[in-house]
Each structure stands twice: as structure tokens, then as C-alpha cells.
Amino acid sequence: MPLSLSVGGGKGGTGKSFFALNLGIALSESGKNVILCDLDLAGGANLHTFLGIPYPEKTLEDFLLSKSPLESLLLPTYVKGLKLIPGALSNLSDKLKYFEKTRLQRSLNLLRTDYLIVDLGAGISPFILDLFLWAQKKIVVITPEATTLENVYRFLRGAYFRYIRKGANERVRRLIDEFFMDHNFSLKKPQELLNRLRVFDEAFVHRFVASLKEFDLNVVLNQVKRPEERELGPSFKMVCYKYFGIMPKYLGYIPFDIKVSFSINKGRPFLIEYPYAEVAQCMREIASRVISGKEMVLT
């Protein structure tokens, strides 16, 4: 079973796909076998274009709708050790049923590789949140903008509530659903739900809080333009701990570089086109932290 990594964040435009692709390349440069799976099911799948592939012969749509084996979708790339599962080119987000999601998760688990990176689409649909939670290592990509941070908080709050509901019995789930249906839900903090549940099932809350210690959440800061923006990574860690009781690892930052858009327009991965740029070096450092399980420490 491969080590699975989900790359999410809720909002589009933070560079999730750019990060997922170049992380996969950096890992493959370290001698690892990597499968990159584009799980944007809303019609916005584009990892194949990042690799200069105009129209893949098979996509995830063949697996979900035509029942093709997931292994049959594996597309070799010109990067040694890196294969791609192209995302669906039409909107399937409203068509998938629960059993199709679980079939996808089971099939992903059976893929033979060292690392499996799933690039999630934008939004906070249950499908996206469940796939984010499914992975062993969960990575959110943020940028130093207020709107991005707000969207990531909403994304993590949605994932948090999906996670707590998953391990609950029917009675506790009913209480969680009531909390969701409250018209003031958007103003509430996760701690308020725990306080309410503690009255009904203190043992469940104790088990849930204990499980958060194993919740492998990681954060990457993208498009950094000023040195002081690098401090946002550690600050974001403390916000996550304050509101969710989860202390993520800060994997590192990626500086802003206009050449990123050049590489995308060329259909050439950044690490291949500009291997000696600072962005490429930062990506390789992040990959080494993924392998080691360590995090970046600012000095």
C-alpha cells in the first residue's frame, strides 16, 4: 500500500496542482516511484496539461462510469518514476454515489507505488472532504492572502466535522447534524460542538480528541513575495491548534516567481524547465521533509 498524500485547500488559484505535480517530480528525483492522480471531478482537471498532454486517451471518467480498472488509466510520463491518472474532463461531482467513492478509495489503496499524490479540486463538497481525510498525509496549500486563509479555515472546518462524524454512533451523529443545521453554524467554532457532545458522550469526545494527535496535517505556503510572509506558516499552525486542536507540520514555503506561469503555458513542469531556480530548490526541500516526516524550522 503506497503512502498517500492529499493536496487540498478549498479555494482555486492557490497553486495546488502546481505543487502536487512538482512534489511528485521532486520525490521521483529522489528515486521514489510516484503516481499522481487528478481528482478534480468538477470538469477542471488540468494536471495533464501541466505535462504537455493535450487530451489523454483515458481519464478517471472511464473508471467511474465505464468501470475500467484504475490501473488501466496509468499514463507514463517523461519523468522517470512518475505516472499520471488524468482527471475527468466533464463535471462528475454531482453524479457520484457513495459506493463509487468507496470503490475509488479501495482501488487507490491497491495501486503499487511508493507515493500516491491526489490533487483535489476546489470546494468543500463531502466527496472532496472525504478524499482529503482518506489520505495518510494531508497537505493544504495556502497563499499569504486574507481570502485564501478564510477559505482554508472553512475547508478545514468542513473536514473536521466530517472526521468527527465518521467515528460517531447514530445518536452522536444526530447531534452533529443538528449542530450543522443551526442557522448560526457558520459562526460557530469546533470547540462549541465538542462541549455540546461532551454532555452526552464524554468517552467519545475523549477518544476523538486523542485521535487528533495522529491526524497528519501539513501546510505549504505558496507565492511568497516578502521575507516576513514566511512567518505565516508557523502562525497558521497556531491557528489550527487553537481552533481544531491539531498541530500541523509546516513543510515550507515556495517563493513567487513569474517563471511559474511560463512553465505552465509551455506545458513543462517547473522542476524540469527551471531546475536551478529558488522555487525548484524549495520544492526539493519540501519533498525531503515529506520523506523524513520533519518540518521546516524558521531561524
C-alpha positions as CSV (number, residue, x, y, z in Angstrom):
1,M,0.0,0.0,0.0
2,P,1.5,3.4,-1.0
3,L,1.9,6.3,1.2
4,S,-1.0,8.5,0.2
5,L,-0.9,12.3,0.2
6,S,-3.9,14.5,-0.5
7,V,-3.4,18.1,-1.6
8,G,-6.3,20.4,-0.9
9,G,-7.3,23.8,0.4
10,G,-10.8,24.6,-0.7
11,K,-10.1,27.6,-2.9
12,G,-8.9,27.5,-6.5
13,G,-5.8,29.5,-7.5
14,T,-3.5,28.7,-4.6
15,G,-1.3,26.5,-6.8
16,K,-2.4,23.1,-5.6
17,S,-1.9,21.4,-9.0
18,F,1.4,23.1,-9.5
19,F,2.5,21.9,-6.1
20,A,1.2,18.4,-6.5
21,L,3.0,17.9,-9.8
22,N,6.3,19.3,-8.8
23,L,6.2,17.5,-5.4
24,G,5.8,14.3,-7.4
25,I,8.7,15.1,-9.6
26,A,10.9,16.0,-6.6
27,L,10.1,12.7,-5.0
28,S,10.8,10.8,-8.2
29,E,14.2,12.6,-8.4
30,S,14.9,11.0,-5.0
31,G,14.5,7.6,-6.5
32,K,10.8,7.1,-5.5
33,N,8.0,5.7,-7.6
34,V,5.2,8.2,-7.7
35,I,1.6,8.1,-9.0
36,L,-0.1,11.4,-9.4
37,C,-3.9,11.3,-9.5
38,D,-6.0,14.3,-10.7
39,L,-9.2,14.1,-8.6
40,D,-10.8,17.3,-9.7
41,L,-14.2,15.9,-10.8
42,A,-15.9,19.3,-11.5
43,G,-14.6,19.5,-15.1
44,G,-11.4,21.5,-14.1
45,A,-8.9,18.6,-14.3
46,N,-5.6,20.0,-15.7
47,L,-2.6,18.1,-14.5
48,H,-2.2,16.5,-17.9
49,T,-1.8,20.0,-19.5
50,F,0.9,20.8,-16.9
51,L,2.8,17.9,-18.5
52,G,2.1,19.0,-22.1
53,I,-0.5,16.2,-22.7
54,P,-3.3,17.9,-24.7
55,Y,-6.0,15.2,-24.4
56,P,-5.4,12.0,-22.5
57,E,-6.9,8.9,-24.1
58,K,-8.4,7.6,-20.8
59,T,-9.4,9.6,-17.7
60,L,-10.9,9.0,-14.3
61,E,-14.3,9.1,-16.1
62,D,-13.5,5.7,-17.6
63,F,-13.0,4.3,-14.2
64,L,-16.1,5.9,-12.6
65,L,-18.6,5.5,-15.4
66,S,-17.3,2.8,-17.7
67,K,-15.8,0.6,-14.9
68,S,-12.4,0.4,-16.4
69,P,-9.7,-0.8,-13.9
70,L,-7.9,2.1,-12.3
71,E,-4.6,0.5,-13.3
72,S,-5.5,0.8,-16.9
73,L,-5.6,4.6,-16.6
74,L,-1.9,4.9,-15.5
75,L,-0.2,7.1,-18.0
76,P,3.7,7.0,-18.1
77,T,5.3,10.4,-18.3
78,Y,8.7,11.6,-19.5
79,V,9.7,12.0,-15.8
80,K,11.4,8.7,-14.7
81,G,9.3,7.1,-11.9
82,L,6.3,9.3,-12.3
83,K,2.9,8.1,-13.7
84,L,-0.3,10.1,-14.0
85,I,-4.0,9.2,-13.7
86,P,-5.7,12.0,-15.6
87,G,-8.8,13.6,-14.1
88,A,-12.3,13.6,-15.7
89,L,-12.8,16.2,-18.3
90,S,-16.5,16.6,-17.7
91,N,-18.3,17.5,-14.5
92,L,-19.0,14.4,-12.4
93,S,-19.2,16.0,-9.0
94,D,-23.0,15.8,-8.8
95,K,-23.3,12.3,-10.3
96,L,-21.2,10.1,-8.0
97,K,-22.8,7.8,-5.5
98,Y,-21.4,6.7,-2.2
99,F,-20.4,3.2,-3.4
100,E,-18.4,4.8,-6.3
101,K,-16.4,6.9,-3.9
102,T,-15.6,3.9,-1.7
103,R,-14.7,1.9,-4.8
104,L,-12.3,4.7,-5.8
105,Q,-10.7,4.7,-2.4
106,R,-10.2,0.9,-2.4
107,S,-8.7,1.0,-5.9
108,L,-6.3,3.8,-4.9
109,N,-5.1,1.8,-1.9
110,L,-4.3,-1.1,-4.2
111,L,-2.0,0.8,-6.5
112,R,1.6,-0.3,-6.4
113,T,3.9,2.6,-5.9
114,D,5.9,4.4,-3.2
115,Y,3.9,7.6,-3.1
116,L,0.4,8.4,-4.3
117,I,-0.4,12.1,-4.6
118,V,-4.1,13.0,-5.1
119,D,-4.8,16.5,-6.3
120,L,-8.2,17.6,-5.1
121,G,-10.4,20.1,-6.8
122,A,-11.7,23.4,-5.3
123,G,-14.7,23.5,-2.9
124,I,-15.8,21.7,0.2
125,S,-18.1,19.1,-1.1
126,P,-18.4,15.9,1.0
127,F,-16.6,14.0,-1.8
128,I,-13.6,16.3,-1.7
129,L,-13.5,16.4,2.1
130,D,-13.7,12.6,2.4
131,L,-10.9,12.1,-0.1
132,F,-8.8,14.7,1.8
133,L,-9.4,12.7,5.0
134,W,-8.8,9.4,3.3
135,A,-5.1,10.1,2.7
136,Q,-2.5,9.3,5.3
137,K,-0.7,12.7,4.9
138,K,-3.0,15.7,4.3
139,I,-1.5,18.8,2.8
140,V,-3.1,22.2,2.5
141,V,-1.6,24.8,0.2
142,I,-2.1,28.4,1.3
143,T,-1.1,31.8,0.0
144,P,-0.5,35.0,2.0
145,E,-3.9,36.5,1.3
146,A,-6.8,37.1,3.7
147,T,-9.4,35.5,1.4
148,T,-7.3,32.4,1.0
149,L,-6.8,31.9,4.7
150,E,-10.5,32.3,5.2
151,N,-11.3,29.7,2.6
152,V,-8.7,27.3,4.1
153,Y,-10.3,27.7,7.5
154,R,-13.7,26.8,6.1
155,F,-12.2,23.8,4.3
156,L,-10.5,22.5,7.4
157,R,-13.6,23.1,9.5
158,G,-15.6,21.1,7.0
159,A,-13.0,18.3,7.1
160,Y,-13.0,18.4,10.9
161,F,-16.8,17.9,11.1
162,R,-16.7,15.1,8.5
163,Y,-13.9,13.5,10.6
164,I,-15.7,13.7,13.9
165,R,-19.0,12.4,12.3
166,K,-17.2,9.4,10.7
167,G,-16.3,7.9,14.1
168,A,-19.6,8.6,15.9
169,N,-22.5,6.4,16.7
170,E,-26.0,7.1,15.4
171,R,-27.0,9.2,18.4
172,V,-23.9,11.4,18.3
173,R,-24.2,11.8,14.5
174,R,-27.7,13.1,15.0
175,L,-26.4,15.7,17.5
176,I,-23.7,16.7,15.0
177,D,-26.3,17.1,12.2
178,E,-28.4,19.3,14.4
179,F,-25.4,21.4,15.0
180,F,-24.9,21.7,11.2
181,M,-28.5,22.6,10.6
182,D,-28.4,25.5,13.1
183,H,-28.6,28.7,11.0
184,N,-25.7,30.2,13.0
185,F,-23.4,27.3,12.2
186,S,-21.1,29.4,10.1
187,L,-20.3,31.5,13.2
188,K,-19.6,28.5,15.5
189,K,-16.2,27.0,16.4
190,P,-15.4,23.3,16.6
191,Q,-14.9,23.6,20.3
192,E,-18.5,24.5,20.8
193,L,-19.6,21.2,19.2
194,L,-17.2,19.3,21.5
195,N,-18.6,21.0,24.5
196,R,-22.1,20.0,23.5
197,L,-21.1,16.4,22.7
198,R,-19.2,16.0,26.0
199,V,-22.5,16.3,27.9
200,F,-24.0,13.3,26.0
201,D,-20.9,11.1,25.4
202,E,-17.8,12.2,27.2
203,A,-15.9,8.9,26.3
204,F,-16.5,9.5,22.6
205,V,-15.1,13.1,22.9
206,H,-12.1,11.8,24.8
207,R,-11.4,9.2,22.1
208,F,-11.8,11.8,19.3
209,V,-9.5,14.4,20.9
210,A,-6.9,11.6,21.4
211,S,-7.2,10.6,17.7
212,L,-6.3,14.2,16.6
213,K,-2.7,13.5,17.8
214,E,-2.4,11.1,14.8
215,F,-4.1,13.5,12.3
216,D,-1.2,14.1,9.9
217,L,-2.0,17.6,8.7
218,N,0.7,19.6,6.8
219,V,0.8,23.2,5.4
220,V,2.7,24.6,2.5
221,L,2.9,28.4,1.9
222,N,2.9,29.3,-1.8
223,Q,3.6,32.5,-3.7
224,V,5.6,34.2,-1.0
225,K,6.8,37.7,-2.1
226,R,8.3,39.2,1.0
227,P,10.5,37.6,3.7
228,E,8.1,38.5,6.5
229,E,5.4,36.4,4.8
230,R,7.3,33.2,5.6
231,E,6.2,33.7,9.2
232,L,2.6,32.9,8.1
233,G,3.4,29.2,8.2
234,P,4.1,29.0,11.9
235,S,1.2,31.4,12.6
236,F,-1.2,29.2,10.7
237,K,0.0,26.2,12.8
238,M,-1.1,28.0,16.0
239,V,-4.4,29.0,14.5
240,C,-5.1,25.3,13.6
241,Y,-4.2,24.2,17.1
242,K,-6.4,26.9,18.7
243,Y,-9.5,26.1,16.7
244,F,-9.1,22.4,15.9
245,G,-6.7,21.0,18.4
246,I,-4.5,19.9,15.6
247,M,-0.8,21.0,15.2
248,P,0.1,20.7,11.6
249,K,3.7,20.4,10.2
250,Y,5.0,23.4,8.3
251,L,6.6,21.8,5.2
252,G,8.0,25.0,3.9
253,Y,7.3,27.9,1.5
254,I,7.6,28.5,-2.2
255,P,8.5,32.0,-3.4
256,F,6.6,33.8,-6.1
257,D,8.3,33.5,-9.5
258,I,6.8,34.8,-12.8
259,K,8.5,31.8,-14.4
260,V,5.9,29.5,-12.9
261,S,3.3,30.9,-15.3
262,F,5.9,30.5,-18.2
263,S,6.3,26.8,-17.4
264,I,2.6,26.2,-17.2
265,N,2.0,27.9,-20.5
266,K,4.8,25.8,-22.1
267,G,3.3,22.6,-20.7
268,R,6.6,21.8,-19.0
269,P,6.9,21.1,-15.2
270,F,8.8,23.8,-13.4
271,L,11.4,21.4,-11.9
272,I,12.2,20.2,-15.5
273,E,12.2,23.7,-17.1
274,Y,14.0,25.6,-14.4
275,P,15.8,23.0,-12.2
276,Y,18.1,25.5,-10.6
277,A,15.6,28.3,-9.6
278,E,14.8,29.0,-6.0
279,V,11.3,27.6,-6.4
280,A,12.8,24.3,-7.6
281,Q,15.1,24.2,-4.6
282,C,12.3,24.9,-2.2
283,M,10.2,22.1,-3.8
284,R,13.0,19.6,-3.3
285,E,13.4,20.7,0.3
286,I,9.7,20.1,0.9
287,A,10.0,16.7,-0.7
288,S,12.8,15.8,1.6
289,R,10.6,16.7,4.6
290,V,7.8,14.6,3.2
291,I,10.2,11.7,3.1
292,S,11.7,12.3,6.6
293,G,8.5,13.4,8.3
294,K,10.2,16.5,9.6
295,E,9.1,20.1,9.2
296,M,10.7,23.5,8.4
297,V,12.0,25.5,11.3
298,L,12.5,29.2,10.6
299,T,15.6,30.7,12.1
